[in-house]
Amino acid sequence: MKRGDCVFDTSGKAQTIEGFGVSGAWWSQAIGGWTDAKRKQIIDLLFDQDVGIGLSIYRYNIGAGSGEEISDSWRRTESFEVEKDVYDWNRDEYATRVLREIHQKGVKNFVAFANSPTARMTKSGLVTGEKNGKSNLKEDMYEDFATYLVDVINHLIEDEGIPITYVSPINEPQWDWQREKGQEGCHYTPEECVKLLKILQNKIELQSVKDVQISAIEAGEWKTAKTYIDAIFTDKELMTALTNFDVHSYWSDAEDKMNIANYMEKNYPSIELNMSEWTEMKQKRDYGMDSALVLANTIHDDLTVANVSSWQYWIAVSKYDFRDGLIYTNDGTEDIEETKRLWVMGNYSKFIRPGAKQINLAEAQDSLKASLFYDENTNQYICVVINNDRTNRSVALKSDLSHDFNYLQVFETSENNNLSKVYQGEISESFDVERESVTTFILKAIP
C-alpha cells in the first residue's frame, strides 16, 4: 500500500473561507412548487448540517422575465418588473419560497445575481442576448438596470427579511450570448462592465443599501479574465469600492488559476478571488465517484492554487442528462436521486465553516491531494484528502500538534460511503484512505 503525508505547516495561513454555496437557477422555480415534504428533503440535503451537506451560501437568481424564446421551462425566470418602476412582488413565488426556507435553515450569506437585464432594457428585446452575440444592454438603460437591481435587493431585505450580502449584475460577459443558447445571458465589453458597476455602486451608496457589496464580474473562465480585471481595478472608484473578483472554473486548469492568482497578488493584493460557478461540462448523468472526483479536484485546485475565499456550485438539482446536479430529479415527478457529487461537496462544505482559514500544506504532486483548514471558533483542524488512485492509500498526519489535538473524527465519501463517519477516537500514526475517495479528518482537542 502506498503512503502519503499531510504535513501540517501552521505558520503559513492563507485565505479566510467565506463559505460554500450553490445557485438556485434552473430548479428553485420548479422545486418551490413541490409538496412540502419533498421540497424540505431537497433543502435539507443541501443546507442542513446534520442530515445534509451544510451549504452556507445561496445564490438567488434575479430573473429577467424570460419569454417564449426560451423553450425549456426550467430555464425561464419571472421578473418582478411590470414596467419601469412598477413591480409585482407576488411574482417568482416558488423561487422566493425556496429562498425563504433556506434562510430559515440558518443560512446568512445570500448572493442576488442577474444573467440579463429585463427585455425592455435590451437592444434585441430578448433576454437571451443580441442576435450577433454582441452587447445587449441599451446605452440609455444602465441607470434603469441598476435601479431594478437595487429595488429588488431592497425588497428582499426589507420585505422578505433575507440578508443579501452581494449583488452580482454581470454573468460571463465574455461570451457571445444569443437566442440560440436557450438561456438568459448578456455580453459586455470590459468598458461596459466598468460603466455598469460604477452606476450600480452609486445607486447602492445613494440609497444606503445596508451591508450589500457588488460581486464582480463572474468571469466565464480564468484564462480570459485578465482584460476585465485590469479594466475594473485600474478604475480608482471601483478599486476603492470593490473587495472581490469572481471567476467561473469552466475550461480552466491549475496553471490558468495560478496565473490569475499570482497576477492578482502582485497587482491588486487587497482584492479577494471567489469561484462563483462551476459544473462538469459533460453529457450523460453520473451518480458515482467518477464525476465526484472531478468535482473534488476542481474544489481543491480553486482553494489551494487560486486561493479563493468562497466556492459556489452551479445547478443544485437537475432534470437533465448531464453531469450537473448535486441531486437529480425526473421531469414531471418529485423524484429525488442523490449523487456522490453531493456528498463529496459535503466533505468540504459541512466541515469548513465560514471564518475558517486555509493552512498551506507541503504537498507532493501525485494522486493524493490534501488541503488543511483551521477553525478558530471550534478550535479544530480540518484536513480533506482526495485519493485519486485505484488502490487504497495510507496517510500519515505529520504534526507537532499531537499534544494539543488528540481526538480524531474521519468522514468518508467513496463507492460504499456517503460522507459517513468511519472512525472516531485517538489519533494514530497513519490512516488508510479508500481508493477513489474523499476523506475529511477533523482534529480536536479533548481534555
Secondary structure, 3 states (H helix, E strand, C coil): CEEEEEEEEEEEEEEECCEEEEECCCCHHHHCCCCHHHHHHHHHHHHCCCCCCCCCEEEEECCCCCCCCCCCHHHCCCCCEEECCEECCCCCHHHHHHHHHHHHCCCCEEEEECCCCCHHHECCCCCCCCCCCCECECHHHHHHHHHHHHHHHHHHHHHCCCCEEEEECCCCCCCCCCHHHCCCCCECCHHHHHHHHHHHHHHHHHCCCCCCEECEEEECCCCCCHHHHHHHHCCHHHHHHCCEEEEECCCCCHHHHHHHHHHHHHHCCCCEEEEEECCCCCECCCCCHHHHHHHHHHHHHHHHCCCCCEEEEEECEECCCECCCCEECCCCCCCCEECHHHHHHHHHHCCCCCCCEEEEEECCCCCEEEEEEEECCCCEEEEEEEECCCCCEEEEEECCCCCCCCEEEEEEECCCCCCEEEEEEECCCEEEECCCEEEEEEEECCC
